[in-house]
Each structure stands twice: as structure tokens, then as C-alpha cells.
Amino acid sequence: MPAIFPRNPRCPLVALIALMGLLGCAGRQSSPVPEVELYPTYSAVGLEIDFPAESPAGTEATFEWRVRGEDGWNNGVELTLGRQGRKAWASIWPLAMDTPVEVRLNYRAAEGMRILLLQTRTRKIVTETVGGRSIFVSPRGDDGAAGTAGEPLRTLAVAASQAGPGDRVVVGEGVYHEGGLFAGLRGEPDNPIVITAGKGVRPVLDGSVEIGQGQSGWRPVAEGLYVIELRPEAGYVGYLAQDGLRMFWSKTLDNMLSGEFLLNDKKTSSRLGRAWFYDSTGAKLYVRTGDALAPSSHSYNAAVHRQGALLDGSSNVVIQGLEFRYYGESAVRLDNGATGCALLDNVIHHS
């Protein structure tokens, strides 16, 4: 179904993009023409169409698409209009990586049909690097080492700080208790920075501190409520798992003391089960185990990092083959214009 636009009697504007197949109308200006932006991803192409305010009544728009080289055109999906009727969006999906795509926007105004022809190419994930070096990391390494296979670094943070376009950070087997990694890394579109698991292994990025079964230090506060001192370096706990199972976060200590379950800040008849609260001022972790056992009979993972990979302003970084677990907000976050970054064959849980 075509998108149809409301009446606007003002004089039309001059078109800002090239037209093909224009059917003009003698004796008057042509109707204004929309601006179209194509946004290719790895498996789709997004369309954003900006229609001039001077679009006359009865104006219609549809689009078609094809892979370059094909004879026929595919009908596009119905355009989604913005509230003001000035913008519309659509997408073409699914597509393979590195696929050349042609888009034909059919724009019918009062004087006839206009056809706007555009083209783009879906993005390609480049995992092969050129001219760079391999930087090796192992939990048994040393951050003062050379970063070779025989003398690996110990932390991903240090390894990443040494990486530039075309370099590969090869992550050895083991668990890395780190977070907020890879901010500001800048590879190049055809020569990215690749963070990859070593051959045949699945390294683990773990954002938690563990409070193991049998841990001393727990003390009762009220019936079914226990507390332990916990002082993470950043004074932050964003997630808690008991025996590998996520626990309910309580907004306040009073809620934990009362043992009442709140829904949208309102009391309910339900009782808190497996729940937790962290007092960052007093550096105390409060838990209700949800059973008759004391916390020392359970093990806990407290997320003390907000993100595993924080691709803040990063570009052209590929992360592949890793496991992310126990992060307080998200395992991976892209922010501040991060572009060209890709995640391949990673496992994410408890985040």
C-alpha cells in the first residue's frame, strides 16, 4: 500500500537528489522530491525518506528493490510513516553480507511519476587482518611480558591498549575478571582490530566476584535476612546470582527487612523469595536465600563491572569466540558513535 501525504498549497521546492524517468508538466514547477538515505548493515538495508513539507495533496510513494544484476524488481514492504507525515522508514531483509543492492523509489506527484534510483552494498565483516601483529593473552601471563605466544600478557586491558589496525589479540584459555574493555579502539574498515579466542578454546570474561559456598562472614539481620561485607573496587554491584540463578533485586533495604514483594513500588501479598540489596555506602550485601538455608550453604556471583566490552567511540573492532558472564548492565555496549564493530560466535549469559 502506498504512503499518501496531506495537502500543502505552498510552492514546491527544487529536488535535492537526481531523478530518473521524470514525467514533467509544462507551464509549472515540478513538485518537490524527497531525500532518501540508505543505511546498510551486515544483513539488511534500512531506508529513511524525508518528504518536503511542500508535498502536494495525493502524493504517493512506494519502493522496489533488487540485487544488482537481477532482471526483475521485488516489491518493498509498506512504508512506516512518522507522526508528522514528513518521514518514512522501511527495511530490506534478509540479505547476505557484501551484497550490492539497488533501490527504486516510485514517487507519484500531481504532474506524474518520478523514479529515484539509488544503490548501496551491505556491509562485510572483515576478520582477516593485514600487516599487523598477534598479541597473546593468558591468565597465567604477565602484563610486563612481550605479548608473544611464549610470553603472553596477563590482561585483556593491557593487550587492547597495545592494539592498532590489523592487530589480533589472541585470548588464551581461562577466566578473565575484567570489564569496561576496548573503549576507544580504532581499526580500519578493511583492516580491523580482532579480539579472538585462541584455537580450540572458549575464554571466559567474568565481571563478578565470587562468594563461595562455606564463606564465613555472613551474619543474620532479621528472620531470613543475612548480610556480608563486600567492597568491590568501584563500589558497584549490579547483578547477583545464587548457585547460578539470577536473584530478584530489591530497591531498598526496608523492602528487604519487611520481606514484602513490591510491584511498581506498591506492596503486594507476595513475600520476597530469592532477593538481594547492595548498600554501597556501607559496603554491605544483603540477601534472602529463598529457602531455609543460610547463605553459607550457597555460592554467589556478584557483578562488579557494568559491561564486559564497552565499545565507547570504538570503530572496526571484531570480537569473536568469547564467553561473557555476570555483568551488571550488559555484556557488550556500543556508545558514542561506535561503528563498524561486530560480534561473532560469542556466548553471553547472566548479564
C-alpha positions in Angstrom: 0.0 0.0 0.0 1.5 3.4 -1.0 2.2 6.1 1.5 -0.1 9.1 0.8 0.7 12.6 2.0 -1.6 15.6 3.1 -2.3 18.7 1.1 0.1 21.7 1.3 -0.7 24.6 -1.1 2.7 26.3 -0.8 5.1 26.5 -3.8 7.2 23.3 -4.3 11.0 23.2 -3.6 13.7 22.2 -6.0 14.6 18.5 -5.8 17.8 17.7 -3.9 18.6 14.3 -5.5 18.9 13.1 -9.0 15.7 12.0 -10.8 15.2 9.3 -13.5 12.1 8.9 -15.5 10.6 12.3 -14.7 7.3 13.0 -16.3 7.2 16.8 -16.3 4.2 19.1 -16.5 4.6 22.1 -18.8 4.0 25.6 -17.5 4.7 25.0 -13.8 7.4 23.9 -11.5 7.9 20.3 -10.7 6.7 19.0 -7.3 9.3 18.7 -4.6 11.2 15.4 -4.3 12.0 13.5 -1.1 15.6 12.9 0.2 16.4 9.3 0.7 19.2 7.8 2.8 20.2 4.1 2.7 21.7 2.5 5.8 23.4 -0.8 5.0 24.1 -3.3 7.8 25.6 -6.8 7.6 22.2 -8.4 6.7 19.8 -5.6 5.8 19.4 -2.2 4.3 17.4 0.5 6.0 15.6 3.3 4.2 14.9 6.7 5.6 12.8 9.0 3.4 12.4 12.7 4.2 9.4 14.2 2.4 9.4 18.0 1.8 6.7 19.9 3.6 5.5 21.2 0.2 4.5 17.7 -1.0 1.1 18.3 -2.7 -2.1 16.5 -1.8 -2.4 13.0 -3.1 1.3 12.4 -3.3 2.1 8.7 -3.1 5.4 6.7 -2.6 6.3 3.1 -2.8 9.7 1.3 -3.3 11.1 -1.7 -5.0 14.5 -3.4 -4.7 16.7 -5.9 -6.3 20.2 -7.4 -6.0 22.3 -5.7 -8.7 22.4 -7.8 -11.8 18.9 -9.3 -11.4 16.4 -8.6 -14.1 13.2 -8.2 -12.0 12.3 -5.9 -9.1 11.0 -7.1 -5.7 8.1 -5.1 -4.1 9.2 -3.4 -0.9 7.4 -3.5 2.4 4.8 -0.9 3.2 6.5 2.4 4.4 6.1 3.3 8.1 5.2 6.9 8.4 6.2 9.3 11.2 3.6 11.1 13.2 4.0 14.3 11.2 3.9 12.6 7.9 7.3 14.0 6.9 9.4 10.9 7.3 9.0 7.3 6.4 11.1 4.2 7.1 11.4 0.7 5.7 13.9 -2.1 5.5 15.1 -4.8 3.1 15.9 -8.1 4.9 17.4 -10.6 4.9 20.4 -10.1 2.8 23.8 -11.7 2.6 26.9 -9.7 3.6 28.6 -7.7 0.8 25.6 -7.8 -1.4 25.1 -4.9 -4.0 21.5 -3.7 -3.7 19.5 -1.3 -5.9 16.5 0.6 -4.6 13.9 2.3 -6.8 11.6 4.8 -5.1 8.4 5.4 -7.0 7.1 8.9 -6.1 3.8 10.0 -7.7 3.0 13.7 -7.5 0.4 15.8 -9.3 2.3 16.0 -12.6 3.2 12.3 -12.8 5.5 9.6 -11.7 9.1 10.2 -10.6 11.6 7.4 -10.1 14.6 7.8 -7.8 17.2 5.1 -8.3 19.8 4.5 -5.5 22.3 1.8 -4.7 24.3 0.6 -1.8 26.1 -2.6 -0.6 25.6 -4.5 2.6 28.5 -4.4 5.0 31.1 -7.2 5.2 32.6 -8.4 8.4 36.4 -8.5 7.8 38.1 -10.9 10.2 41.4 -11.2 8.3 43.9 -8.6 9.1 46.9 -7.3 7.1 50.3 -6.2 8.2 49.5 -6.4 11.9 50.8 -8.5 14.7 49.4 -11.0 17.1 49.2 -10.1 20.8 48.8 -13.1 23.0 47.0 -13.1 26.4 46.7 -15.7 29.2 45.6 -15.6 32.8 49.0 -17.1 33.6 50.8 -14.4 31.7 52.5 -11.1 32.8 51.5 -7.6 31.7 55.2 -6.7 31.5 55.9 -9.5 29.0 56.4 -9.2 25.3 52.9 -10.4 24.4 54.2 -13.3 22.2 52.8 -16.8 22.3 55.7 -17.8 24.6 55.5 -14.7 26.7 51.8 -13.7 26.8 50.3 -10.7 28.6 48.0 -11.3 31.6 45.1 -8.9 31.0 42.9 -8.0 28.0 43.0 -4.4 29.1 46.8 -4.2 28.6 46.7 -6.2 25.4 44.0 -4.0 23.9 45.9 -0.8 24.8 48.7 -2.1 22.5 46.4 -3.0 19.6 46.1 -1.0 16.4 44.6 -1.5 12.9 45.5 -5.0 11.6 46.4 -6.4 15.0 44.9 -9.6 16.5 44.5 -10.0 20.3 44.6 -13.8 20.7 42.9 -14.7 24.0 44.1 -17.9 25.7 42.1 -20.4 27.7 40.9 -19.3 31.2 38.8 -16.8 33.1 39.4 -13.0 32.9 37.9 -11.0 35.7 37.8 -7.7 33.7 35.3 -5.2 32.4 34.9 -2.0 30.5 37.2 -3.2 27.8 38.0 -2.0 24.3 36.8 1.6 24.6 38.3 3.9 22.0 39.9 1.1 19.9 40.1 2.1 16.3 40.7 -0.3 13.5 40.1 0.4 9.8 37.2 -0.9 7.6 39.4 -3.2 5.7 41.9 -3.8 8.5 40.1 -4.1 11.8 41.3 -4.9 15.3 40.3 -8.5 16.0 39.9 -9.8 19.6 39.7 -13.6 19.1 39.8 -16.8 21.1 42.8 -18.9 20.7 42.4 -22.1 18.6 40.1 -24.6 20.1 39.3 -22.7 23.3 36.5 -20.6 24.7 37.9 -18.0 27.1 35.6 -16.5 29.7 35.2 -12.8 30.5 33.7 -12.8 34.0 32.5 -9.5 35.6 31.9 -10.9 39.1 33.5 -11.6 42.4 32.6 -15.0 43.8 31.4 -15.6 47.4 31.8 -19.3 47.6 29.9 -21.9 49.5 31.1 -22.1 53.1 32.2 -18.5 53.1 32.5 -17.1 56.6 31.3 -13.5 57.4 27.6 -13.9 56.8 25.5 -12.8 59.8 21.7 -12.7 60.4 20.0 -9.3 60.4 16.3 -10.4 60.6 14.4 -13.5 60.1 15.6 -14.9 56.7 17.8 -11.9 56.0 21.6 -12.0 56.1 24.4 -9.6 55.4 28.1 -9.8 54.5 30.7 -7.1 53.9 31.6 -6.7 50.2 34.0 -4.0 49.0 34.4 -4.1 45.2 36.9 -1.6 43.8 34.3 0.6 42.1 31.7 0.3 44.9 29.2 -1.2 42.5 27.1 -4.4 42.4 24.7 -4.6 39.5 23.6 -8.3 39.5 23.6 -11.2 41.9 23.3 -14.9 41.1 22.8 -17.6 43.8 24.0 -21.0 42.7 24.0 -19.8 39.1 20.4 -18.5 39.3 19.5 -14.8 39.0 18.2 -13.2 42.2 15.5 -10.5 42.5 16.9 -7.0 43.1 15.3 -5.1 45.9 15.2 -1.3 45.6 15.5 -0.6 49.3 16.9 -2.1 52.5 13.5 -1.5 54.1 11.9 -3.7 51.5 14.4 -6.4 52.3 13.7 -6.0 56.1 10.0 -6.3 55.6 10.3 -9.2 53.2 7.4 -7.9 51.1 7.4 -8.1 47.3 6.9 -4.7 45.6 5.3 -4.4 42.2 5.7 -0.9 40.7 6.6 0.4 44.1 3.4 -1.0 45.6 3.2 -3.7 48.3 1.7 -7.0 47.3 0.6 -10.0 49.3 3.6 -11.9 48.0 6.7 -12.5 50.0 10.2 -11.9 48.8 11.9 -15.1 47.8 15.5 -15.1 46.5 16.4 -11.4 46.7 19.3 -9.1 47.3 20.2 -5.4 48.0 23.6 -3.7 48.0 24.4 -0.8 50.3 27.2 0.9 48.5 27.7 3.4 51.4 28.2 0.8 54.0 29.7 -1.8 51.6 27.2 -4.4 52.7 25.4 -7.1 50.6 22.0 -8.3 52.0 20.4 -11.5 50.8 17.3 -13.6 51.3 18.1 -17.1 50.1 14.5 -18.1 49.4 14.9 -21.3 51.3 15.5 -22.4 54.9 19.3 -22.5 54.4 21.8 -19.8 55.4 23.8 -18.1 52.6 26.9 -20.1 53.5 25.2 -23.1 52.1 25.1 -21.4 48.7 27.6 -19.8 46.3 27.1 -16.3 44.8 28.4 -14.3 41.9 28.2 -10.5 42.4 28.6 -8.5 39.2 31.1 -5.7 40.0 31.6 -4.5 36.4 28.8 -2.8 34.4 29.9 -4.1 31.0 32.3 -6.6 29.6 33.1 -4.9 26.3 32.5 -1.2 26.3 32.9 -0.1 22.7 32.8 3.6 23.5 33.7 5.5 20.4 35.4 2.4 19.0 35.4 1.6 15.3 36.1 -1.5 13.3 36.6 -3.9 16.2 35.7 -7.6 15.8 35.1 -9.8 18.9 34.8 -13.5 18.4 34.8 -16.8 20.2 34.5 -15.4 23.8 32.1 -16.1 26.6 30.7 -13.2 28.6 29.0 -13.7 32.0 28.0 -11.9 35.2 27.9 -8.2 34.1 25.7 -5.7 35.8 24.2 -3.9 32.9 25.2 -5.6 29.6 27.9 -7.9 28.3 28.6 -5.6 25.4 27.7 -1.9 24.9 28.2 0.3 21.9 28.2 4.0 22.6 29.3 7.5 21.4 29.4 6.7 17.7 30.8 3.2 17.8 30.8 2.0 14.2 31.9 -1.0 12.2 32.1 -3.3 15.2 31.0 -6.9 15.1 30.4 -9.8 17.4 30.9 -13.3 16.1 30.3 -16.7 17.8 30.2 -15.3 21.3 28.3 -16.8 24.2 26.5 -14.3 26.6 24.7 -15.2 29.8 23.9 -13.9 33.3 24.1 -10.2 32.2 
